[in-house]
Amino acid sequence: MSAITAPVVLILFIICAAVPPLPLWLRAVAGGELLGLWFYWMWRERVGYRREAVRKNLLNLLPGHAVLFLGLGLVGARAALLLWLALPPLAVLFDLAAHRAPRSIVAFLYAILWFAVFALIHQLIAVGRGLMGTGLLIWSVMTAFAALGYVGLGVIRIKDGKR
């Protein structure tokens, strides 16, 4: 990560944890997790990647996780935010496993992480748009098919050792 990118990402993390109209404890936990992720990311960039299951083991997607927290908080999807709290530890666990664990465990963690991301995106759109009835059903089926396809291809790529 460049000298310009690191402070910008840190500022983004702080904004995403501070802006949503959520209880203080939830913003504090999320902010602590994002800050911990930032330090982990800096450390990982310094020591390098011994084995990449996917490009830099998904750490480059961490700003997207922060923006997802912001979006969920702004639309009021509070139940989904509890699932979001599992994303940062899962991202670190996936990265650590990618360096030492067998590919089957890495693929399993990849699947859990990405299914959680798809579920959170589903909730962001469903709650934000106020989907109900047939609209919600159609959106749920579309999200499920997209998630199964994306995660399935990623698991195959990891198991075969391709990036």
C-alpha positions in Angstrom: 0.0 0.0 0.0 1.4 3.4 -0.9 2.1 6.3 1.4 -0.9 8.1 0.0 -3.3 5.1 0.1 -2.7 4.1 3.7 -3.9 7.4 5.3 -6.8 7.7 2.9 -8.0 4.2 3.8 -7.6 5.0 7.5 -9.7 8.1 7.1 -12.3 6.1 5.2 -12.4 3.5 8.0 -12.9 6.2 10.6 -15.6 8.0 8.6 -17.5 4.7 7.9 -17.5 3.8 11.6 -18.4 7.3 12.8 -21.1 8.4 10.4 -23.9 5.8 10.7 -26.7 6.7 13.2 -26.1 3.6 15.3 -25.6 2.9 19.0 -22.2 4.0 20.2 -21.1 0.5 21.3 -21.7 -0.8 17.7 -19.8 2.0 16.1 -17.0 1.6 18.7 -16.7 -2.2 18.0 -16.8 -1.6 14.3 -14.2 1.2 14.5 -12.0 -1.0 16.6 -12.2 -3.8 14.2 -11.5 -1.5 11.2 -8.6 0.0 13.0 -7.2 -3.4 13.8 -7.6 -4.4 10.2 -5.8 -1.4 9.0 -2.8 -2.2 11.3 -2.9 -5.8 10.1 -3.0 -4.8 6.5 0.0 -2.5 7.0 1.9 -5.3 8.7 1.0 -7.8 5.9 2.1 -5.4 3.2 5.4 -5.1 5.0 6.1 -8.8 5.5 4.6 -9.9 2.2 2.5 -12.8 1.1 4.1 -16.2 1.2 1.2 -17.9 -0.5 -1.8 -16.1 -2.1 -5.0 -18.0 -2.4 -6.5 -15.1 -4.2 -4.9 -11.7 -5.0 -3.3 -10.5 -1.8 -5.8 -12.8 0.1 -8.7 -10.3 -0.2 -7.1 -7.6 2.0 -7.5 -5.1 -0.8 -11.2 -5.4 -0.4 -11.2 -4.1 3.2 -12.2 -0.6 2.2 -15.3 -2.2 0.6 -16.1 -3.9 3.9 -16.0 -0.5 5.6 -18.3 1.1 3.0 -20.7 -1.9 3.4 -20.8 -1.2 7.2 -21.6 2.5 6.4 -24.4 1.5 4.0 -25.9 -1.0 6.3 -25.9 1.6 9.1 -27.4 4.3 7.0 -30.3 2.1 5.8 -31.0 0.8 9.3 -30.2 -2.9 8.8 -29.1 -3.4 12.4 -29.5 -7.2 12.4 -27.2 -7.4 9.4 -24.6 -5.3 11.2 -24.1 -8.1 13.7 -23.1 -10.4 10.8 -20.9 -7.6 9.5 -18.9 -7.7 12.8 -17.7 -11.2 11.8 -16.2 -10.0 8.5 -13.0 -8.4 9.8 -12.0 -11.4 11.8 -12.9 -13.7 8.9 -10.8 -11.6 6.5 -7.8 -11.9 8.9 -8.4 -15.6 9.5 -8.6 -16.2 5.7 -5.4 -14.4 5.1 -3.6 -16.3 7.9 -5.0 -19.6 6.6 -3.9 -18.8 3.1 -0.3 -18.9 4.3 -0.3 -22.0 6.4 -3.4 -24.1 6.1 -4.3 -26.7 3.5 -6.2 -25.5 0.5 -9.4 -27.2 1.6 -9.6 -25.0 4.7 -8.7 -21.9 2.8 -11.5 -22.7 0.3 -13.9 -23.3 3.2 -13.0 -19.9 4.8 -13.3 -18.2 1.3 -16.8 -19.6 1.0 -17.9 -18.5 4.4 -16.5 -15.0 3.9 -18.1 -14.5 0.5 -21.4 -15.9 1.4 -21.5 -13.5 4.3 -20.6 -10.6 2.0 -23.4 -11.6 -0.4 -25.9 -11.9 2.5 -24.9 -8.4 3.6 -25.3 -6.9 0.2 -28.7 -8.7 -0.1 -29.8 -7.1 3.2 -28.4 -3.7 2.2 -30.5 -3.6 -1.0 -33.6 -5.3 0.5 -33.8 -3.0 3.5 -32.7 0.1 1.7 -35.2 -0.4 -1.1 -37.9 -1.7 1.3 -38.4 -4.8 -0.8 -41.3 -7.1 0.2 -43.3 -9.9 -1.3 -42.4 -10.9 -4.9 -39.7 -8.2 -5.3 -37.9 -9.6 -2.2 -38.3 -13.1 -3.5 -36.8 -12.3 -6.9 -34.0 -10.3 -5.4 -33.2 -13.2 -3.0 -33.1 -15.8 -5.8 -30.9 -13.6 -8.0 -28.5 -13.0 -5.1 -28.4 -16.7 -4.2 -27.6 -17.7 -7.8 -24.9 -15.0 -8.1 -23.4 -16.0 -4.7 -23.4 -19.7 -5.6 -21.8 -19.1 -8.9 -19.2 -16.7 -7.7 -18.2 -18.7 -4.6 -18.3 -22.0 -6.5 -15.8 -20.7 -9.1 -13.6 -19.2 -6.4 -13.5 -22.4 -4.4 -12.6 -24.4 -7.6 -9.9 -21.9 -8.3 -8.4 -22.2 -4.8 -8.6 -26.0 -4.7 -6.9 -26.2 -8.1 -4.2 -23.8 -6.9 -4.9 -21.1 -9.6 -5.2 -17.4 -8.8 
